[in-house]
Amino acid sequence: MSRSSKKGPYVDPRVLKKIEGRKPLETGVIKTWSRACVISPEMVGFIFGVHNGKTHIEVLISEDMVGHRLGEFSPTKKFIKHGGRIQKEQEQKAKESEIAAAQAAKATAETTGAKK
């Protein structure tokens, strides 16, 4: 459920205080634990270190990010991959087809070079 429009977006005052009066290019990484803070236009150009529960992930704020929350750009869960026998077979087939394509490209390059 979204926040009431009469209240306006939630922007953490501590985050605003950290960027107040500073220039984006001269300021380093601004660490924050406020993942729920909505990105405002004043934050564009700054680099925030958004905490994901373990480390701070650096996020460069652009104009497209305005209106989103800081936590959206700092994932808390690390996806490794789906496992299993079928997945391994698919990866092996993809690797074999890639090798075959590279060999075919190399063979065509050699034949065109020999014709010249």
N, C-alpha and C positions, 0 to 999 in steps of 0.2 A: 504494500500500500504506500502510495506516495505522500509526501508532506503536503499539508494544506497550503493552498496558494496565497492565502492572506498572511501566513507566517513568513513566506519567502524561503529561499534556499538556505540550508544550514552551512555556514562557513565558519570554521573554528576561529575564534578571535586570536588565539595564540599563533595560528598560521599566518593570519593577516599582519600580526605584530612583527613576525619574523621577516616579512617581505616589505614592510612599510619603509619607504625612503631609500630603498636599495635598487640598484640597476641589475637586470637579469644577467648580463654578460660578466659582471665583476663578482657576483655572488657565487659561492661554491654550492655544494650540495646542502640543501636544507632538510634536515632529518625531521620526520614527523611520524607519530603513531596514530594520527587522526585519519583513519581510512574512510570515515563517513563524511568527511568534509567535501563539499561540492566545489568544483573548480570554477573560479570566477575569472573574468577577463583580466584582472590585475595580475594574475598568476602566470600569464602567458610568457614564455621565454625562460622561466626559472626551472631549475632542476631540483626535484624533491626526492629525498630518500624515504620511500614509503615502506613502513614495516610490514612484513608478511607473517610475523609470528616467530621468525628465526633471525632474519637479516633485513637490512634495508635495501630495497631494490630501487635503483635510480630511474626516475621517470622525467623526461623532458616534456614540459607542458607546451602543447601547440594550440592553435585556435580551434581545431576540430574537437578538442577535449573539453571545451567549456560546457558546463552543464552536467558533466558526468562526475562521478565521485573518484577520489584518489585511489581507493581500494580496488577499483575495477582494473587498474593497470599494474597491480602487484598481486599476482596469483598466490594463494596460500597453499595450494596443493601441487605437488610435482608429478606430472604424468610421465611414466617411464615408457611402457608400451604394453599392449595386450600380448600375452604369451600363448603357448600351446603349440602343438604339432602342426596344425593347419597354417598358423602364422609363419612358422619356420619354413614350411614348404613354399609358401607364397614368396617369401623373401629370397629363397634360393632360386626360384624360377625367374624372379626379376633380375637377380644378379647375373644369371646365365644369359638372359636375353640382352642385358646391357653389354656383356663381354662379346657376345656374337655381333651386336651392332657395331661395336668398336672395331672388331676384326674386319667386318665388311667394309667399313669406312676406310680403314687402312689399306685394304686390298684395292679398292677403287682409286685411292690416291696414288698407289704405286703403278697401276695400269695406265692412268692418265699421264703420269710422269714419264712412263716408258714410251708412250705414243708421241710425245713432243719431241 
